[in-house]
């Protein structure tokens, strides 16, 4: 490979690896070494990236002297997803260079998004079924029982609020994906935010006889954040803690000091018994 080509490849913001016809590594840039720790010259590429797709693409490129593009997950890197271009940088076709576009993070987000929507859809069925069952009971067996009606109506109210929070989660996701959500940062008292969230979910916690314990190990509890977003965060956390806690247990919420790279933070932990 020419020195001029190596200088250019070394400055690229992506990983690249060059191979000879024997599929041995003849060159790699610094980013490639960071990405694949065991990378070294003369090693077989299959010892670094185990993939039938990559192996076939290299064979096809050398046989037909044409560039290739492949997207795949290596057998030895299950959490990775690569989009690779295989290109001949020189006309002698003795070496081929692999340009690695790591899309693992994007794929991970897509997987999380799909899982989240599937989970929310499933979660919506439970309160809907509960509300319908309560309506049916009130109309029939409990139509003359005021005490039973109140019990079922309270349950319906809780389930309706649960559905509202799930729908808000979906709307928030939609806003984030469309870049419409604007964050308004302001100074807020985080312990007061958490207390208000607990108050809003307390009736649900009482049904399972769950109590809350708040531990403040930090006096500085004012943070700079978007209030609506941080409320949603704690609704999700505390609501999940209630959902998965056993009856007659306690949910602990602690506020602790935290330092990272000489910066001060507040660490908030929600601990349930589930």
Secondary structure, 3 states (H helix, E strand, C coil): CCHHHHHHHHCCCCEEEEEECCCEEEEECHHHHHHCCCCCCCCEHHHCCCCHHHHHHHHHHHHHCCCEEEEECCCCCCCCCEEEEEECCCCCCCEEEEEEEECHHHHHHHHHHHHHHHHHHHHHHHHHHHHHHHHHHHHCCCCCCHHHHHHHHHHHHHHHHHHHHHHHHHHHHHHHHCCCCCCCEEEEEHHHHHHHHHHHHHHHHHHCCCEEEEEECCCCCEEEEEHHHHHHHHHHHHHHHHHHCCCCCEEEEEEEEEEECCEEEEEEEEECCC
